[in-house]
Amino acid sequence: MMSPPWQLLFVSLALIASTAAFPTTSLAKRISAPQSDGVVSKKFKKYYAAGDSYSAGPGETGDDVEGPSFPGWDPIIRHSGAWPKTLQKALGIPDEDFTFGSCGMFKNKEIRELQIQGEAFGEPDLVSLTLGGNEDNAFMRVMMACAQSMPSYGDKNCGDALNSADSMVEGVEEDIYETIKLAGTQNNVDGASTRTVLVMGYPVTYNYDVAKAPGCLIDPGDRKRIAELGNNLNAKISSAVDRANQDGQAAPGMVGPKAQFEVKFVDPNHGDGGFDNHRLCDNAPWISGQIAVSLMDRREGQFWKGIYHPNYDGHQGMAKLAQNVVSQIPAEVI
């Protein structure tokens, strides 16, 4: 019997909970309208949020939000402060036209088969994704070995886990590309409107500058390798986005200037709302860090609760970055 996802987690898939309650400032104040440089922005009618826990927003990121259920994956945790839900509100999309399908621990295969090809997917004109971090449980293994000194899956130490994760990242682009392309084409045949697929990268977890992070628990060399791993994965995701976007622009059977779908990559690490200066070992991190718990808590799966995921502020930053990208998409002339 499959263990519940919340018992397994990792850097892109742990059940997050910051140690302080999330701020009560309204979303409207937290997410200000971006400058669109005169662009009349596209208005979206239906939005499906797919992807893993970096979209679902587990932890102290708001209230529970309902979404599709997936047999064998309960309990599925989705929260109101997660960046897709915040983006939905910022774009003025009604709740009945938003489907929150994101689920922690999902690999590309589950994202394709259970989310994108599931009944609840429908015919959205906006799809968002976070994907690629769960393949081979690579990042979970890294955080267990390097941050928690609990090697698993045959890893002997932090170096073993990092080497395995490096190998995973080198081979993951094709699977990411196929998943993104499916998000653009699924139930999208009439060409009435160009679907937008918004792909969010992963925040880099650690600041590895020793001068800026005195007393940080993880060795700076390991922190640097973890950061490089995240950067390499984001590069693979960005490359897959470029390839899928070319496919969408050249889709067969489309008439006139319209494309079947377009794909946008959102870099969560830079710009207004990015994680620069807000990583673990920075003064004001937007990622929940290591929390000491008892051995009994570890046995019950609570060991992972609240670590290595964006906190409420991090999700608000990601939503702002996503909205900045979406606001630059011009309205379609139908």
N, C-alpha and C positions, 0 to 999 in steps of 0.2 A: 504493500500500500504506500502510495506516495506521501512523503512528509509534507505538511502544509508549507507553503512558500515562506511564511514568516519564520520558519525554524532554520532556514538555510543560509542566509544572506551574504552580501558582499559590498564592495565599494560602489557598484552601481545598483546593488540590489538588496541592501540591508533595510530593515524596518526602522525608519529614522524617527528620532524624537529628540528635540533639543531639550536641554535641562530647564529652560525657562518657557513659560507659556507664550504662544505667539501673540504679536502685538494686536491691539484692537482697532488700530487706525483703519478707516474704511479703504476698500480697494480703490475706489475712485480717487482718493487722495494719494494712495501709494503708487498708482499707475497713472501718470499724467499723459495727456494726449501728445504724441510725438509730432515734430514738425515734418510735414510731408512735402516741402519745397514746391507747393502749388499743385501737387498731384491730387486728382480726385480719386480717392481710394476705392478699391473694389469692395462691394458689399457681399458678404457671405450669407447664405441661407441655411445651410446645414453643415455641421461640424462633427467629425468623428475623431476623438483623441485615442490613438493607439500607442503601443510601446510598453516599456517596462516600468520599474519602480521610479525611475527618474522623471517619469510623467505622472505616475499615480500619486506621488507625494505622501508616502507613509510617514508617521510620526506626528509631532506637534505642529501640523501645518493647516489645521482647521477642523471642521466637522466632517463626519462621514458623508460621502456622496454615493448615491446608488448608480449602478451601471450593470452591464451584462454579466451574468454568472458563467463560469467555465467549470464543468465537472472535474473534481479532483484538485481544484485550486483554491478552495475556500479555506480560511476567510480571505477575501480580496479587500484590501484596504485602499480606498481612494478618498482624498480629502479636498475640502473646499478651497484651501489655500494653494493647492498645486498649480503649477503654471498654466496647464491647459484650461482649467476651470476659471482661473483669473483672466486668461486671454478671452475666453468665451464671453465673460461679463463685459470686458473692455470693448469688445467688438459689437456688443448689443445683440448677440444671438440668443433667442429665447431658450429656456431650459428644455422645452419639448423638441427643439431642433439640435440639441447637443447630446451626443452619446459619449460617455466616459468609459471607454473600454480598456484603458491601461491597466496592467497587472504586473506586480512584482515577480521576478524570477523568469519572466518570459524570455525565451530565446527567439531567434528569427523565425524558426519553424512554427512556434506557437503564435507569434504575431501574425504570420501569414494565414495559418489554418483556422485559428480560433477567433481572431479579431477581424482581419481584413476579409476573409472568406466566410465569416459568420453571418447569421441572419440579421443581426443588429446593425451591420455596417451600412446597409442601405445605399443611397446615392448622394453622398456628401459632396459639396464643392470645396470644402476645406478638410484636410486630414493632417494631423500632426503625429510625429513619431520620435521616440528615442529608442535606439536599437544597437545591438552589436556587443554590448558589454558582458553578456551572460554566456557567450559561447564557451564551451568546455569548463564552465564555472571558473574561468581564469582569474577574474578580478576578485572574486570571493576568496579564492585560494591565496592570492597575494595578500589580502588584508588579514586573513587568518594567520598566515606565516610571518608576515613582516610587522603588523601592528599589534597582533594579539599573542604572538609566540605560540601559535597552535597550528603547526603544519598539518595539512590534510591531503586527501586524494593521492597519497604516495609521495608528496613533497617532503624532503628532509629538512628544509630550511627556507628562509626568505629568498635566497638566490635561486633555488630550484623553482619556486613558485613564479618568480619573475621571468625565468627562462621559458617556462611553459606558457606564460601569458604573452611573451614576445612572439612565440611561435604561433599562437592563436591569432594575434593581431595581423601577422603577415599573411594569413590565409583567409581572412574573414570578408574581404571586400566584395567578392562575387555574391556571397549570400546576402549581404546588406543591399547590394544593387538590385538583386531579384526581388527582395522584399519591398524596397522603395518603388520599384517599377510596378509591382502588383498594386500597391496603394494608389497609384495613379490610374491604373486601367480597370480595376475591379468595378463592375456594374457601371461602367462609364463608356457608353457606346454611341450615344446619339449626337455628341458633338455640340450640344446646345450651349455649353459653357465650359471654359477651361478650368479643370480642377487644380487647386493649389495643394501641394504636399509640402508641409513645413517640417524639416528635419532638424531637431535640436542635438548639438553635440554634447559631450560630457564635460562638466567642470573638472579642471585639474585639482586634485585633492589637497596636495601639500605645497606649502612654501618650503623650498629647500635651501634658502639663503641663511646660513648659520648666523650671520650678524643680525638678522632680523628675527630669528627664532631661537633665542637662547633657552636651553632647558627643554626643548621639544623632545618627546620620548623616542622618536624614531631616528635612527642614524641618518645624517644628511645625505650620505651616498645612496641609501635605500630610498629616501624621499625623492631624490633626483631621478632615480630609475622609475619610480612610480609615476612621477610627473611626465617623464619622457614616454612612458607607456600610454598614458592618457592622450598626450599630444599625437602620438603615432596612430592611435585608434581614431581620433578626430580627423586626421589626415585621410585615413581610409574611408571614413564616412563621407567626407567632403568630396573625395574622388568619385565615390559611388553616386553621390548626388549629381555631380556634373554629367556622368554617363547617363543616368536615368532622365535627366532634364533634356538631354539631346534626343533621347527616344521620344519623349513627350512632344517635343516641338516638331518632330518628323513623323508623327503617328499616321499610318495609312488610313485613307478614307475621310480625312478631315478636309473641309471645303474652305477656301479662302485663307485669311491670315490666322485663323484660330488654331491653337494647339490643343491636343487632347488633355494634356496636363503639363504643369510646370512644377519644378522642385526648387525649394529655397533652403539653403543651409543657414542655421543660426549658430554662431560661435558664442558659447556662453562665457568665455574667459576674458573677453576684451570689450571695450566700449562702455557706454552708460548703462549700467545694470549688470556688467560682467563681474567675474569672480576675482579679477586682479585685486590683490591686497585684502581678499576676503577668504583665503584658504585656511586649512588647518595649519596651525603654527603662526598665523597672523594674529593681530590684536583683536580684530572683529570678524571672526570666521562666519561664513554663510554655510558651512558644512558642519554637521554634528559630529563631534569627535568621540574619542574613547571614553567610556563610562565604566567605572569599577562596579562590579556586581558580585554577588556571592556564588559559590559553586552550585548551590541549589538553583539559583536563577539561570546559570549556564545550562543545567540539565533540562530545564523547562523551556529553553529556547529564548529566554529573555536576554541572554548574553549579547545578542545582536541588536536588541531593540534600541534604536536611537543613535546609530553610528554610521558614519561615512555616506551620508546623503545630504542634499541641500536642506537647510532648515527653512522656516517661513520666509525670512529675508531673502534667502537664496532663490526660492521659487518666485518671489515678487520680482527679483532682478531678471530671472529667465523670462518671465511674462513680459516684462518691459522690452527686452531685446527682441522677443518674438513679435510684439506689436509694432516695434520700429520697422522690422522687415516687412510685415504684412501691409503697413500703411503706405509703403512705396509701390505696391502693386496697383496699377491704374485700373479704373473701372472699365469693364468691357463694353464695347459697342455692339449690342445685339441686333 
